[in-house]
Amino acid sequence: MNDTRARIYRHIESNPGVHFRELTRALDLATGQVQYHLARLDRVHSESVNGRTHYYAASFDSWERRTIAFLRRETARDILVTLIECEPARPDEVADHLDIARSTLEHHLSGLVEHDIVEKRRSEGQVTLALCRPELTVELLTAVDPTASERLSDRFTRLLDRLFESG
């Protein structure tokens, strides 16, 4: 394996779920160069979640890859951490705890529910939220350390959500 390809693989291995733009920025490589080497790395898997392609070492299964992708997004991660701390919880409790609009919560929940990371339980006319695989979610949370640019991007998105909801 050549040096550039080895650098890309090491970065993906130590930053599971890194998305393409962050990979090019972190390694200071051209997009075409990264695309070329990624196509030749058979030990790397990609997963596209909500318009972003994330990269992983081959050791993660599909559910783990999708979960890590959501854990790299601040609001989704905050929702999951809240459910880790106080599961099960009603949606309004989670929204209040995170100080986000209910519509913002539902936006993020739609992907989390669709990918079997969170489930909505209905009983006697009441909805509660719970993690589908709580132990594994906690384990994956420790593998993810979002970069500063990812956190800023997430905060900007959250700010826009609030502006559109209030206006």
N, C-alpha and C positions, 0 to 999 in steps of 0.2 A: 504494500500500500504506500502510495507516495505521501510526502509530508503534508501537503494541503488536505488531502483526503483524511489523513490521520488526525489532523487538527479539527476538522469538521466533526469527525466521529467522536473524538474526545469531548468536544463541546456539547454535542447532543447527549452523550452518555452522562455527563455531569449536570446537564440542564434539561431533564426530560420535559417534553412538551414545548420546547422552544419553537417559536414560530419563525417563518422564513426571513422576514425583515430583520428580526432581532439577531438571527444567525449571521446575516451578512454584516450587520453593524458591529456585532461583538468581535467578529474575526477580521473586520476591515477587508472584506473580499467583494468583488463585483458579483452582481446577481447571476450573471451567466456562468461565472466560475463555480459558484455554489451549486447551481442547477446541474452543471456538468458532473460534478463530483457526487452529488446526492444520487444521481441516476446510476452511478456505479457502486454505490454502497449497498450491498445486499443485506447487511446487518442492521439497516435502518428502516423503520416503518413510518409512514406518514398517516395522519388522520386529519380530515378537514371538518372543523366544527365551527358553525356560524360564520362562514366566510374566511376563516383563517386556517392555514395548513400548519400543523404542528408535527414535530419530528421526535422520534423515540428510538432508543436502542431496542433490539428485538425481544428483550426480556419482558415487555409489557404486552398483555393481551388487549383486545379491542375495547372492552369496558374500562380497563385501567387507563388506556390512552385517552378516551373521551373524558373521563373523570379528571385526569390531570389537565386537560385543555380547559375545563371549566375552573379548576383550582387556580389557573394562571390569570383568571379575570377577577378583579377585586370584588365586585358586587356578588358574583356567583360564589366566590370563596367565602365571603362574609356570611352568606346564607347557609352554606354548608357548615361553617364553624358554629353558627348559632344553633343549627340542628344537632351538631355533635354535643354542644353544651346543654341543650334543653329540649331534647327530642322526647316525645312528639310535641309539636307546637302548632297552634292555629296560625294561619297566614297573617292575620292582623297583628298577632303578637310578634311575629318575625319582622314584619314591616315596621312596627313601632320600635322594636329593639334596635333595628339598623337605621332608623330615621330615614326611611325611603318611602316613596309613595307606593300604594298597593299595586298600581299599574306597573311600576318598575319591578316590584317583586314578581308579579305574574309573568312579565316578559322573561325574566331569568328562569323562573320555574318551568316555563313551557319547554325549554331545552333540557333542563335537569330531569323533568318527568319523562320527556320523549326518549332520553337516553338511559332510562332506568337507574338514575342516580338518586332521585328523590321520588317518593310515591305520595299521592294524595289519598288519604283514607277518609271514607265517608261513613259516618255513623250517626243515626238519629238526626239527620239534617245538619250535621256539623262536619267541617273538613279539618283534618289535621295533617301535618306534613311529617314525614319520617324518612330517614335515609334507608335506601334499599340494602346497602352493604356497609353498615357503620364502621366495623373494625377495619375493613380494607380502605375505606375513605380516610380514616385517621392516619393509617399507614402511608397513604399516598400524599397526604397533606405535608408530611415531613420531607417528602422527596422534592417538593416544589418550593422554590424561593424566587418569586417573581422579580424581574429586573425593575429598575427605577423607571425606565421608559414604559414598561407595561403598566406599572401602577399609575403613572401620569395619564396614560391613554385611558385607563379605566375611570379615573377620576374626572377626566374631561367628558367622557360619555355620561357619567352620572350627573354632572353639572348640566349638560344639555337636556337630559331627561327631566330634570327638575324645572328647567326653563320652559320646556314645551308643556309640561303638566300645569304650570301655574299661569301660563299665558294663553 
